[in-house]
Amino acid sequence: MQVDWTTVEAVASTKAIDLWYLFPIGMGVNRLLQKNGHFSDGFSTRLDKVFGTHKWESFFYRKNALPGLYGEETVIQKDADFSRIIEFLLGRFRSVYAGVADNPLILRNSRNSPLFLLCFASGNPRGSETAVKIAQHILKE
């Protein structure tokens, strides 16, 4: 949760550096995403910095209109599981990198809960296809 998206973009802009990124999916991001959609400004700001956008909110939460005692009420509910977080993160990588491995490795604790996600992105457009193939093979093993 310490790496801001601006750093990821700066690395990508060189078009010369490939990135192995250890992303805190469980202990970081998922823990900040409250089930009821109510989170502190600090949590929201940190997620904005990690993802480089506030679009995560509409991607991870859905609004439902439910009948209430005094008319319809809008209820916000978390609609994000680990696969949805991965989908969003890989989409963000694809927006700035030439190539991205589609099979990040989920690193789990002894209780099989996801802690981190090991991702790969290639900055060089000419070599990205080969680099991604190699990374996907490594991540698969």
N, C-alpha and C positions, 0 to 999 in steps of 0.2 A: 504494500500500500504506500510505499515511499517513492515509487517511480511515477512521476507525472507524465501524462501523455505527451507533453511538449518535448520531453526527452526522447521518447519513442519516435516522434516525428522528426526530431533533429537527426537522429541516427539514420532514419529512412531517407532523409533528404540528401545524404551523402551518396546514395546509390552505390556504395562500395562496401557496406558493412552488413553482414548477415547477423541476425539476432536470435539468440536463445533466450527466452524470457520465462522466468519462473513466476507465474502469476498466482497470487493468494486467493484462490477461488473459494475455499471453504472457510478458513479462519479469518479471512478478510472480507471479501465482497459479499458473500452469501450472508454472513453475520450482520452486515450493515443493512441489508434489505429486509426491513421489518414486514411482517405478514400483513399488517393493517395499512401499510402505505404511509404511516406517520413516522417521520424520522427527523432528527435534529438537523439544524442548519449545518453543523459540523460534519455529519454523516453525508449529507447531500453534497457539500462542497468537496469532500474527499473523493466521493464517487465521480463527481464532475472532473476532477483533476486526473484520476486514474484512467477514465475512459475518454477524456478530452471533449466531452459533450454532455449535455443534460438529456439527450435522447434516450438514455438508459431508463429513465422513469416511465416513459410511455411503452418501452419495450418489455419491461419487467412487471408492470402493473396494469390492471384493467379496471375500468370503472363500470359498475353495474347500477342501474336504476332499480331500486326495490320499493315495493309499496310499503308505506309506513303509516303510522297513526294519523299524521297530518299531511299526507300526500306522499309523493315519491321522494325517496332519499337516495342520494348517490353514495355508493359504498366503494371504496378502493380496496382491491385485494391483490396480493402478490401472485403473479402469474409466471414466476421464474423458478425453474429448477436448475440443476447444474448444466444440463444440456442447453438450456436457453441462454445461460450466462456464457457458455462456450461459443454458441452461435453468434452472440453479440460481439464478443471479444474478437473472434476470427474475422468478422465483418469489418471491425475497426482496423485490424491489421491490413486487410485487403485494400482499405481506402488509402494506405500510404506506402505499402510495400509491393514490390514487383511479383513476389510469389509467397505463398503461405502454405505450410503443411496443414492438411485437413484432419490429421489425426493426432492432436496433442495428447500427451501422456498425463493421465490423472494419477497423482501421487497420493496415496491413502495412508491413514494411520492404522494402528493395530486393530481398530474396530471397523475397519473398512470405510471410514468416512473420508471423503475427499478433502485434502488440505491444500494442495497446490496443483497447478496445471503447467506442464512444461511445453512451451510453444516454440515454433520456429518460423521465422520470416526471412526472406532473402531480399536484399536491397538491390542487387545488380540485375537489371533486366535481361542482360545477355546470358548470364549464368544461372538465373533463378530456377529454370526448369530442372536442371541437373541437381542443383543444391537442394531443392524441395524433394526430389526423388530420394536422394541420400538421407535426408532428415526423416522422411516418412518411413523409410526402412529402419532407421535407428529407433524411432519412436514406437514402431510396431513390435520390436523385439523385447 
